[in-house]
Amino acid sequence: MNPLDNSIKFVSGVGEVRAKLLGKEIGVHTVRDMLYHFPFRYIDRTKVYTIGELNEANTQSGYIQIRGRVTGKNFFGEGRNRRFVVYISDNTGRAELIWFRGIKWVENKFELGREYMVFGRASFFRSELSLVHPEVEPVEVAATRKVQCSMQGIYSTTEKLSSALGTKGMYNILAKIWENVKGKVEDYMPDYLRNKYGLITLEQALYNIHFPQSPMMLKQAQYRLKFDELFGIQLNIQSLRTARVTAHAGFHFGRVGNYFNTFYNTRLPFPLTGAQKRVIKEIRTDTVSGCQMNRLLQGDVGSGKTVVALLSMILAVDNGYQACMMAPTEILARQHYATIVKMVGDIGLRIGVLTGTTKTKERRQTLAALAAGEIDILVGTHALLEERVQFSNLGFVVIDEQHRFGVEQRARLWTKNNNPPHILVMTATPIPRTLAMTLYGDLDVSIIDELPPGRQPIRTLHYYDSARLRLFGFMREQIAQGRQIYIVYPLIKESEKADYANLEQGFAAIVQDFPLPKYRVSACHGKMKPEDKEESMRQFKCGEADILVATSVIEVGVDVPNATVMVIESAERFGLAQLHQLRGRVGRGANQSYCILMSDEKLSKESRTRLEAMCETTDGFRLAELDLQLRGAGDIHGTLQSGDAVSLKIANPTLDNQVLQVAQQAAIALLAIDPTLAEPQHYPLRELKARFSTEKDIDFSKIS
């Protein structure tokens, strides 16, 4: 048995009780788990500060080490509020050591006049240095302590675990582990790959990540472990890509026929941008390649993705196939249907629509026509996934706002034909290139990075609540010019846990400040009955309402060119991606549009950064990169996919872009010579690949 797979309870100093605590608090059950619980920061344990040289400015990094003599000790408070305080001093000042828990264990550990080495997190109260629950040992004991290195790792922990072990306890456990596993860590990376990519051995990496022998060795350890994580992910993604390309022959769209040419020459509402033409050529190349297409189309709101999708579906029809477009909401599906019907006009294409609210008789007629091949393009919602929805010959699938569908839902479209249809996935939520490489390495990515001619950039402004009268004046000016306004709130009802503006209060206030009959106000939120929501949206779309008060339910699927103002209340409550999506609801006509971010005066640093970024740029991809930096990569499969998440413990696709690119190319090159990792020297890499897979391994090529 591999020693790394032994239970953590058998490590000296752990035992049954601590093992259960480690498992419950941080998911550490085996020796391997502990070795892969990496420090998030390092401190120099050879550095000893004098008390007098420390202040709030130079202790912001947290942990410090001091040396002082005990001058007194005392108890304060009663019951749960009881605390034990030890006073120590050196020639430069005095500090307090404070314990709120485990007092019985520490109260007799200190001798007046004896000198101690103290290590812990520094804080200041009334300009006096204090350390809560520090690690303390007599200086003579500290002098004999064997240390693995001068740089000591600081690990993420919990309150319970910190009380039971502390930094010193974690260090001691890892030191004991290395006594047992030194020379026994098997490296799954072949020597030739390590040499090719400049990687140290796995044992060197794991040792130096916990006990860095030098800053250079720490850097090399971090690089090796980041490479392993990203390489493992890419082995999975590129394997799926290889399997898809070899296993699935795609439908051949060799003909550009009458429907396509007629639409392109007589019905196209505006000249295509260079970006749109480029994407259509990419799709055209895919559909004559003999391989099933699997393409992700990214483009900001209003960039013209729908026209590209329609031209692609018409291409399928010209070649004797049916096409479908699936949207996440009833509003968006109906809007796509109306747009497509209007755009194609009378050129002879047969367009159908199917949603959850389609009447029984109409549904029956649509299903019969679809199965008989009498519908060329079907637009719908999740209703398209039902078993009774059978196509005659489905050849092209468009999935709009794909991240709003579950994995299993999307997978059902794959089975609507004997052979897999071409897949075009669209999203108006910009995905950072680094994250797209990690999540969607199996997809070919197209980007529409131009707006159609005549669109003016949206002006984004940040107002504090104190400027509300100024905002109302601006809104009245816009309505007087015949324009319409969105007002978006983060909550429907007031929450006791969050002091944010809410739709109910906001709607009442707007009606009071913008009274009938001069101003017409409607509301839309997710708790409304579908028919009531549809009616509110219809009123706003048809110009029967001047102001639409809504929640983020209107983030996707509302196209009202006459709406020129988007007011987002409690804007600090929203993430960057959502703010950008909401902003995209305006600026869809030729008139100057505005997005106004309302917030409280008191903002966190991160909230202020988000709002400033929104005001500085309308580039969704720049905002997406910043959003990923602010939030972190986290569980990379979990953010945009459902299913079991693969957690990155050390790599960050945004910050480690160069490592990611090298790992991706390494995986492609390796699988080109050994697609199944069957060669003996590559067989151990299956372990790495398995670590970044899941039991419910998702074939992104089928469902993304």
VOGU-3710 file (C-alpha; in Angstrom, 3 decimals, decimal comma):
1> mnpldnsikf> 0,000/0,000/0,000  1,220/3,483/-0,859  2,224/5,201/2,443  0,500/8,369/1,230  -2,823/6,528/1,397  -2,471/5,685/5,110  -4,967/7,210/7,517  -3,794/10,443/9,111  -4,640/9,005/12,544  -1,564/6,771/12,421
11> vsgvgevrak> 0,818/9,732/12,203  2,600/10,358/15,506  0,893/13,153/17,409  -2,470/12,841/15,628  -4,502/9,925/16,949  -8,217/9,218/16,677  -9,576/12,494/18,096  -7,388/14,851/16,072  -7,886/12,744/12,935  -11,667/13,171/13,199
21> llgkeigvht> -11,205/16,894/13,717  -8,902/17,209/10,697  -11,378/15,287/8,574  -14,405/17,272/9,671  -12,831/20,727/9,590  -10,581/20,684/6,495  -11,252/17,359/4,758  -7,916/15,767/5,669  -8,307/11,987/6,069  -5,069/10,549/4,697
31> vrdmlyhfpf> -1,386/11,402/4,614  -1,844/12,453/0,989  -4,645/14,849/1,980  -2,339/16,475/4,504  0,514/16,815/2,024  -1,858/18,489/-0,429  -3,141/20,940/2,182  -0,798/23,710/1,095  0,247/26,852/2,998  -1,264/30,072/1,698
41> ryidrtkvyt> 1,538/32,228/3,114  4,987/31,908/4,689  6,712/33,648/7,573  10,364/33,772/8,579  10,704/32,023/11,967  14,314/33,202/12,316  13,107/36,791/12,614  12,504/37,943/16,209  11,069/41,430/16,703  11,489/43,673/19,694
51> igelneantq> 8,145/44,736/21,138  8,914/48,416/20,647  9,526/48,181/16,897  6,076/46,733/16,181  3,123/48,915/15,205  -0,153/48,579/13,295  1,522/49,382/9,983  4,291/46,771/10,064  2,139/43,951/11,478  -0,583/43,984/8,821
61> sgyiqirgrv> 0,822/40,792/7,331  -0,289/39,025/10,521  2,032/36,639/12,339  5,100/37,839/14,249  7,632/36,414/16,729  8,812/38,188/19,884  10,894/37,349/22,935  9,972/38,591/26,378  10,053/37,989/30,122  6,850/37,338/32,104
71> tgknffgegr> 6,101/40,287/34,391  2,593/39,331/35,499  -0,583/37,364/34,838  -4,240/37,878/35,677  -7,818/36,714/35,159  -10,672/38,913/33,959  -14,414/38,341/33,580  -16,633/35,417/34,543  -18,105/32,379/32,787  -17,890/32,544/29,007
81> nrrfvvyisd> -16,383/36,024/29,177  -13,478/34,851/31,336  -10,013/35,460/29,928  -6,470/34,842/31,059  -3,807/37,505/30,389  -0,044/37,154/30,634  2,127/40,280/30,512  5,588/40,051/28,970  8,182/42,722/28,327  11,602/43,310/26,844
91> ntgraeliwf> 13,857/46,355/26,954  11,639/48,202/24,439  8,069/47,670/25,641  5,276/45,454/26,944  2,772/43,066/25,319  -0,283/41,099/26,415  -0,827/37,401/25,706  -4,531/36,548/25,901  -6,447/33,264/26,151  -10,229/32,903/26,030
101> rgikwvenkf> -10,221/29,084/25,804  -8,051/26,326/27,239  -7,222/28,503/30,230  -6,769/25,543/32,593  -4,163/24,153/30,232  -2,048/27,339/30,028  -2,497/29,125/33,383  0,224/27,143/35,148  2,625/27,101/32,211  4,151/30,510/32,972
111> elgreymvfg> 6,722/31,427/35,589  7,219/35,026/36,655  10,602/36,285/35,535  11,149/33,502/32,988  11,837/34,380/29,332  9,662/32,953/26,558  9,553/32,883/22,759  6,107/33,940/21,547  4,655/33,433/18,066  1,187/34,512/16,907
121> rasffrsels> -1,020/37,031/15,142  -0,408/40,591/16,278  -3,119/43,121/17,024  -3,289/46,436/18,838  -5,754/47,724/21,401  -5,252/51,271/22,639  -1,795/51,207/21,052  -0,750/48,183/23,118  0,464/45,018/21,398  -1,540/41,860/22,094
131> lvhpevepve> -1,465/38,286/20,812  -4,510/36,042/21,225  -3,884/32,320/21,761  -0,212/32,524/20,700  2,293/29,673/20,596  4,644/30,018/23,577  7,718/28,090/24,731  10,657/28,892/27,003  13,606/30,341/25,082  15,874/27,463/26,109
141> vaatrkvqcs> 13,381/24,977/24,652  13,021/27,024/21,481  16,801/26,997/21,073  16,859/23,188/20,954  13,890/22,829/18,589  14,842/21,222/15,297  13,451/23,167/12,359  13,096/21,914/8,809  13,565/25,418/7,380  13,485/29,089/8,273
151> mqgiysttek> 10,268/29,739/6,288  7,198/28,387/8,036  3,938/27,891/6,204  0,651/29,365/7,399  -2,313/27,113/6,604  -5,989/27,804/6,162  -7,796/26,444/9,186  -10,922/26,780/11,290  -11,492/28,088/14,792  -11,835/24,581/16,257
161> lssalgtkgm> -8,783/23,247/14,477  -6,718/26,302/15,328  -7,538/25,851/19,015  -6,609/22,171/18,942  -3,468/22,329/16,815  -2,390/25,844/15,899  0,370/26,615/13,420  2,909/24,719/15,490  0,719/21,605/15,613  0,265/21,558/11,836
171> ynilakiwen> 4,013/22,001/11,398  4,778/19,122/13,757  2,350/16,759/12,000  3,896/17,513/8,619  7,406/17,065/10,037  6,406/13,612/11,343  4,869/12,739/7,985  8,144/13,467/6,226  10,003/11,155/8,573  7,711/8,366/7,298
181> vkgkvedymp> 7,404/9,145/3,577  10,838/10,515/2,685  12,103/8,583/-0,331  8,702/6,899/-0,847  6,800/9,542/-2,871  6,194/8,047/-6,299  6,298/10,496/-9,207  3,705/9,901/-11,918  5,539/12,280/-14,294  8,044/10,533/-16,614
191> dylrnkygli> 11,604/11,857/-16,463  11,540/13,011/-20,073  8,438/15,180/-19,435  9,949/16,646/-16,266  13,124/17,523/-18,124  11,237/18,915/-21,107  9,158/21,298/-18,993  11,749/22,058/-16,316  9,921/20,392/-13,406  11,432/19,236/-10,123
201> tleqalynih> 10,381/15,831/-8,766  7,050/15,450/-6,974  8,817/14,620/-3,704  10,968/17,753/-3,964  7,856/19,807/-4,714  5,810/18,476/-1,804  8,709/18,860/0,632  9,553/22,403/-0,428  5,953/23,589/-0,485  5,799/22,807/3,244
211> fpqspmmlkq> 9,459/23,309/4,197  11,028/25,657/1,635  14,795/25,273/1,622  15,139/28,561/-0,255  12,921/31,092/-2,041  14,017/29,563/-5,350  13,032/26,038/-4,266  9,663/27,332/-3,068  9,080/28,918/-6,472  9,972/25,671/-8,258
221> aqyrlkfdel> 7,710/23,669/-5,925  4,779/25,987/-6,594  5,342/25,786/-10,353  5,445/21,969/-10,337  2,258/21,633/-8,279  0,389/24,240/-10,334  1,496/22,506/-13,513  0,239/19,162/-12,189  -3,247/20,532/-11,461  -3,651/22,299/-14,793
231> fgiqlniqsl> -2,049/19,408/-16,707  -4,449/16,955/-15,043  -7,451/19,044/-16,092  -6,145/19,401/-19,633  -5,547/15,659/-19,943  -9,262/15,167/-19,278  -10,432/17,944/-21,566  -8,126/17,091/-24,459  -8,965/13,367/-24,133  -12,632/14,238/-24,564
241> rtarvtahag> -11,788/16,357/-27,570  -9,790/13,537/-29,154  -12,591/11,061/-28,483  -15,197/13,369/-29,986  -13,233/14,071/-33,136  -12,504/10,392/-33,753  -15,883/8,992/-32,704  -18,401/11,390/-34,247  -18,621/12,164/-37,940  -20,472/15,424/-38,341
251> fhfgrvgnyf> -23,292/16,150/-40,764  -21,884/17,638/-43,967  -23,321/21,033/-44,888  -21,690/21,269/-48,296  -24,327/23,457/-49,903  -24,979/27,171/-49,561  -28,486/27,147/-50,962  -31,431/29,313/-51,892  -32,635/30,072/-48,365  -29,212/31,291/-47,228
261> ntfyntrlpf> -28,561/33,398/-50,330  -32,059/34,893/-50,359  -31,897/35,811/-46,679  -28,361/37,188/-46,929  -29,081/39,292/-50,019  -32,624/40,528/-49,335  -33,541/40,146/-45,655  -30,416/40,916/-43,646  -31,431/43,914/-41,477  -27,951/45,455/-41,412
271> pltgaqkrvi> -24,496/44,787/-42,864  -22,586/42,161/-40,926  -19,587/43,295/-38,913  -16,167/41,870/-39,648  -16,399/39,785/-36,458  -19,752/38,293/-37,496  -18,396/37,379/-40,936  -15,354/35,759/-39,345  -17,489/33,612/-37,036  -19,785/32,500/-39,865
281> keirtdtvsg> -16,722/31,409/-41,859  -15,494/29,430/-38,842  -18,863/27,692/-38,530  -18,958/27,055/-42,267  -15,503/25,449/-42,088  -16,613/23,239/-39,181  -19,726/21,997/-40,957  -17,843/20,805/-44,048  -14,942/19,250/-42,119  -16,553/15,847/-41,653
291> cqmnrllqgd> -16,367/16,256/-37,840  -19,164/17,221/-35,525  -18,942/20,921/-34,660  -18,739/21,955/-31,043  -18,284/25,713/-30,880  -18,656/28,306/-28,126  -19,741/31,729/-29,379  -19,022/34,598/-27,019  -20,206/38,123/-27,593  -21,432/41,016/-25,517
301> vgsgktvval> -25,127/41,846/-25,346  -26,138/43,444/-28,633  -23,144/42,182/-30,605  -25,283/40,259/-33,105  -25,000/36,640/-31,992  -28,629/35,900/-32,945  -28,046/36,806/-36,615  -24,996/34,516/-36,719  -27,039/31,712/-35,154  -29,892/32,249/-37,633
311> lsmilavdng> -27,576/32,181/-40,661  -26,072/28,938/-39,324  -29,498/27,355/-38,849  -30,534/28,429/-42,364  -27,387/26,744/-43,673  -28,574/23,524/-42,020  -32,006/23,844/-43,634  -30,397/24,367/-47,051  -28,704/20,990/-46,578  -31,879/19,120/-45,663
321> yqacmmapte> -31,654/19,286/-41,872  -33,753/20,819/-39,141  -32,380/23,233/-36,560  -33,442/24,324/-33,100  -32,635/27,122/-30,699  -33,084/26,651/-26,947  -33,326/29,669/-24,640  -33,486/29,679/-20,815  -36,647/31,752/-20,343  -40,093/32,055/-21,892
331> ilarqhyati> -39,485/35,747/-22,516  -36,236/35,159/-24,374  -37,589/32,213/-26,393  -40,638/34,198/-27,515  -38,417/37,140/-28,336  -36,076/34,976/-30,442  -39,083/33,494/-32,233  -40,574/36,913/-33,009  -37,212/38,248/-34,164  -36,535/35,276/-36,442
341> vkmvgdiglr> -40,035/35,322/-37,962  -39,701/39,046/-38,673  -36,218/38,691/-40,125  -36,880/35,744/-42,457  -40,144/37,225/-43,722  -41,735/35,344/-46,609  -38,723/33,480/-48,008  -40,438/30,167/-47,247  -38,789/28,994/-44,036  -41,128/27,258/-41,579
351> igvltgttkt> -40,520/28,485/-38,027  -42,088/26,958/-34,903  -42,078/27,791/-31,209  -42,542/25,535/-28,187  -42,515/26,632/-24,541  -43,975/25,498/-21,247  -47,064/27,664/-21,748  -47,834/26,514/-25,299  -51,521/25,514/-25,449  -52,318/21,814/-25,737
361> kerrqtlaal> -53,788/21,993/-29,240  -50,952/24,130/-30,571  -48,385/21,864/-28,893  -49,906/18,770/-30,509  -49,846/20,407/-33,943  -46,255/21,596/-33,494  -45,002/18,175/-32,394  -46,698/16,465/-35,349  -45,273/18,964/-37,839  -41,814/18,657/-36,287
371> aageidilvg> -41,776/14,864/-36,527  -43,017/15,036/-40,126  -40,243/17,423/-41,123  -42,686/20,280/-41,716  -40,860/22,675/-39,341  -37,415/23,873/-40,370  -36,414/25,818/-37,277  -37,903/25,286/-33,816  -37,362/27,855/-31,063  -38,171/26,998/-27,465
381> thalleervq> -37,296/26,667/-23,807  -36,666/23,562/-21,678  -39,818/22,198/-23,361  -37,591/21,130/-26,283  -35,984/18,544/-24,001  -39,175/16,539/-23,447  -39,155/12,984/-24,818  -42,219/13,594/-26,960  -40,360/16,306/-28,893  -39,080/14,273/-31,856
391> fsnlgfvvid> -37,351/15,793/-34,882  -37,393/14,354/-38,371  -33,709/15,122/-38,998  -32,083/17,466/-36,475  -28,707/18,662/-37,705  -27,951/21,919/-35,881  -28,542/22,986/-32,268  -28,126/26,464/-30,814  -28,100/26,823/-27,026  -28,432/30,430/-25,863
401> eqhrfgveqr> -27,129/31,521/-22,464  -25,936/27,953/-21,964  -24,822/28,372/-18,347  -28,477/28,676/-17,312  -29,174/25,063/-18,247  -28,208/22,031/-16,193  -25,768/19,502/-17,576  -28,297/16,669/-17,888  -30,843/18,990/-19,495  -28,471/20,047/-22,233
411> arlwtknnnp> -27,335/16,475/-22,814  -30,843/15,452/-23,892  -30,596/17,510/-27,079  -27,663/15,299/-28,060  -29,993/12,322/-28,432  -32,558/14,009/-30,697  -30,944/12,381/-33,739  -29,171/9,090/-34,349  -25,976/10,975/-35,101  -24,973/14,004/-33,021
421> philvmtatp> -25,987/17,379/-34,459  -23,616/20,290/-34,770  -23,638/22,339/-31,544  -23,363/26,115/-31,253  -23,273/27,341/-27,658  -23,853/31,073/-27,176  -23,248/33,260/-24,175  -23,377/36,987/-23,551  -21,550/36,432/-20,271  -17,920/36,982/-21,249
431> iprtlamtly> -15,717/34,138/-20,071  -12,089/35,080/-19,395  -9,752/33,462/-21,894  -7,874/31,732/-19,095  -11,025/30,209/-17,641  -12,307/29,278/-21,105  -9,065/27,368/-21,692  -9,620/25,491/-18,454  -13,346/24,843/-18,673  -13,919/24,754/-22,398
441> gdldvsiide> -10,667/23,442/-23,816  -12,729/20,893/-25,728  -14,696/23,585/-27,540  -13,593/25,774/-30,401  -14,141/29,353/-29,302  -15,423/32,191/-31,464  -15,681/35,766/-30,264  -17,753/38,629/-31,649  -15,811/41,644/-30,457  -17,503/44,355/-32,525
451> lppgrqpirt> -20,853/46,070/-32,086  -23,134/46,685/-35,088  -22,757/50,134/-36,692  -24,761/52,977/-35,170  -24,513/51,774/-31,561  -23,193/54,373/-29,108  -21,183/53,293/-26,055  -23,276/53,260/-22,880  -22,285/55,918/-20,353  -22,014/54,426/-16,870
461> lhyydsarlr> -22,255/56,654/-13,793  -22,009/55,898/-10,079  -24,278/57,896/-7,747  -24,612/57,626/-3,987  -28,061/57,542/-2,415  -27,687/61,204/-1,471  -27,935/62,093/-5,187  -31,394/60,557/-5,621  -33,153/63,892/-6,368  -30,636/64,496/-9,137
471> lfgfmreqia> -31,376/61,014/-10,484  -35,135/61,627/-10,508  -34,634/64,874/-12,398  -32,589/63,064/-15,047  -35,239/60,334/-15,341  -37,956/62,931/-15,922  -35,849/64,509/-18,677  -35,439/61,173/-20,427  -39,149/60,334/-20,214  -39,975/63,801/-21,573
481> qgrqiyivyp> -37,841/62,910/-24,608  -39,956/59,804/-25,140  -37,448/57,364/-23,649  -38,073/54,455/-21,244  -36,288/53,439/-18,042  -35,415/50,234/-16,189  -34,995/50,277/-12,406  -33,523/47,046/-11,032  -33,502/45,953/-7,381  -31,611/43,031/-5,847
491> likesekady> -34,490/41,811/-3,646  -38,239/41,452/-3,979  -39,082/41,954/-0,293  -37,120/43,590/2,466  -34,726/41,200/4,174  -33,941/41,347/7,867  -30,446/40,073/7,082  -29,513/42,578/4,386  -30,185/46,300/4,410  -30,571/46,616/0,671
501> anleqgfaai> -33,171/48,413/-1,393  -36,028/46,134/-2,331  -38,489/46,085/-5,159  -41,681/46,492/-3,137  -40,543/49,643/-1,383  -38,909/50,902/-4,577  -42,046/50,388/-6,642  -44,140/52,282/-4,077  -41,618/55,139/-3,994  -41,432/55,388/-7,794
511> vqdfplpkyr> -45,212/55,443/-8,141  -45,319/58,227/-5,551  -42,614/60,300/-7,257  -43,778/59,504/-10,794  -47,585/59,540/-10,425  -50,204/58,585/-12,971  -51,413/59,664/-15,439  -48,234/61,458/-16,486  -45,960/58,496/-15,758  -46,796/54,833/-16,307
521> vsachgkmkp> -44,971/52,326/-14,094  -45,032/48,525/-14,289  -43,260/45,812/-12,277  -41,661/42,480/-13,144  -40,086/39,880/-10,880  -39,651/36,135/-10,607  -42,424/35,614/-8,040  -45,140/36,887/-10,381  -47,430/34,540/-12,283  -46,073/33,926/-15,798
531> edkeesmrqf> -49,034/35,638/-17,428  -48,674/38,721/-15,191  -44,949/38,889/-15,903  -45,593/38,578/-19,625  -48,141/41,386/-19,468  -45,750/43,725/-17,647  -43,043/42,986/-20,187  -45,475/43,488/-23,050  -46,525/46,878/-21,684  -42,926/48,035/-21,446
541> kcgeadilva> -41,933/46,603/-24,822  -44,908/48,220/-26,556  -44,280/51,605/-24,944  -47,355/51,450/-22,676  -45,102/51,829/-19,591  -42,415/54,478/-19,103  -40,663/52,764/-16,198  -40,163/49,069/-15,534  -39,320/48,262/-11,905  -37,799/44,799/-11,820
551> tsvievgvdv> -35,388/42,358/-10,250  -32,552/40,800/-12,238  -35,153/38,601/-13,955  -34,761/41,032/-16,873  -31,013/40,358/-17,034  -31,588/38,172/-20,082  -34,142/38,367/-22,820  -35,474/41,913/-22,973  -34,867/43,931/-26,130  -36,432/47,387/-25,992
561> pnatvmvies> -34,450/49,784/-28,236  -36,345/52,779/-26,826  -35,124/52,088/-23,269  -32,112/54,341/-22,695  -31,631/54,326/-18,909  -30,758/51,416/-16,617  -30,828/52,329/-12,925  -29,379/49,599/-10,683  -30,256/50,062/-7,020  -27,841/48,744/-4,369
571> aerfglaqlh> -25,392/48,108/-7,194  -22,768/46,949/-4,711  -24,973/43,870/-4,141  -24,424/42,605/-7,689  -21,404/40,873/-9,190  -19,548/42,345/-12,149  -20,948/39,845/-14,644  -24,519/40,572/-13,584  -23,973/44,337/-13,621  -22,594/44,070/-17,141
581> qlrgrvgrga> -25,525/41,927/-18,265  -28,024/44,393/-16,848  -26,235/47,303/-18,496  -26,600/45,477/-21,808  -30,384/45,862/-21,644  -29,949/49,483/-22,798  -27,913/50,873/-25,670  -29,807/48,716/-28,159  -31,014/51,663/-30,258  -29,343/54,667/-31,856
591> nqsycilmsd> -29,900/57,040/-28,899  -27,344/57,682/-26,166  -27,969/55,332/-23,257  -26,995/55,439/-19,601  -26,395/52,976/-16,794  -26,617/54,521/-13,337  -25,231/52,568/-10,392  -26,793/53,591/-7,082  -25,082/52,623/-3,839  -24,712/53,398/-0,183
601> eklskesrtr> -21,912/55,761/0,878  -20,173/52,969/2,811  -18,588/50,530/0,406  -16,100/47,717/0,869  -12,871/47,931/-1,082  -14,003/45,145/-3,410  -17,406/46,770/-4,045  -15,750/50,084/-4,844  -13,369/48,323/-7,254  -16,302/46,687/-9,057
611> leamcettdg> -18,272/49,906/-9,459  -15,215/51,858/-10,592  -14,471/49,189/-13,197  -18,040/49,391/-14,508  -17,663/53,148/-14,980  -14,278/52,811/-16,675  -15,025/50,197/-19,341  -17,805/48,532/-21,304  -15,484/45,705/-22,377  -17,108/42,570/-20,977
621> frlaeldlql> -13,949/40,502/-21,287  -11,883/42,952/-19,241  -14,617/42,942/-16,613  -14,754/39,137/-16,635  -10,999/38,899/-15,993  -11,310/41,356/-13,100  -14,320/39,464/-11,728  -12,367/36,215/-11,744  -9,451/37,896/-9,968  -11,765/39,323/-7,300
631> rgagdihgtl> -13,695/36,099/-6,727  -10,926/33,596/-7,403  -11,210/30,515/-9,581  -12,600/28,311/-6,792  -14,227/25,124/-8,021  -13,676/25,632/-11,715  -16,154/22,997/-12,885  -18,701/24,159/-10,326  -18,889/27,788/-11,459  -20,192/27,102/-14,936
641> qsgdavslki> -21,072/23,428/-14,885  -23,126/21,284/-12,579  -21,860/17,955/-11,301  -18,997/17,177/-8,953  -16,509/20,033/-8,735  -12,781/19,737/-9,293  -11,077/21,960/-6,772  -7,815/23,717/-7,513  -5,685/23,805/-4,384  -2,813/25,943/-5,657
651> anptldnqvl> -3,299/26,943/-9,308  -5,313/29,971/-10,390  -6,198/30,008/-14,115  -6,172/33,811/-14,163  -2,929/34,435/-12,315  -1,179/31,351/-13,701  -2,016/31,907/-17,347  1,488/31,040/-18,569  1,530/27,771/-16,637  -1,923/26,975/-18,041
661> qvaqqaaial> -0,797/27,494/-21,624  2,265/25,282/-21,148  0,139/22,577/-19,476  -2,417/22,680/-22,282  0,220/22,314/-24,987  1,909/19,527/-22,995  -1,383/17,603/-22,766  -2,091/18,029/-26,493  1,414/16,866/-27,422  1,286/13,857/-25,098
671> laidptlaep> -2,147/12,666/-26,229  -1,092/13,034/-29,854  1,430/10,203/-29,353  -0,433/8,213/-26,682  -4,187/9,028/-26,680  -5,104/6,512/-23,958  -1,907/6,779/-21,844  -1,298/3,105/-22,579  2,498/3,231/-22,807  4,175/1,953/-19,603
681> qhyplrelka> 5,973/5,247/-18,932  2,660/7,133/-19,212  0,519/4,711/-17,243  1,148/6,481/-13,881  -0,269/9,679/-15,407  -3,680/8,026/-15,279  -3,588/8,667/-11,528  -3,131/12,399/-12,140  -5,849/12,389/-14,793  -8,234/10,571/-12,440
691> rfstekdidf> -7,672/13,160/-9,690  -9,165/15,814/-11,951  -12,048/13,771/-13,239  -15,327/12,871/-11,509  -17,428/9,758/-11,201  -20,056/11,570/-13,239  -17,446/12,546/-15,842  -19,107/15,078/-18,092  -18,357/15,117/-21,799  -18,238/18,864/-22,343
701> skis> -18,298/18,313/-26,089  -21,842/17,067/-25,829  -23,398/19,518/-23,493  -21,472/22,733/-23,104
//
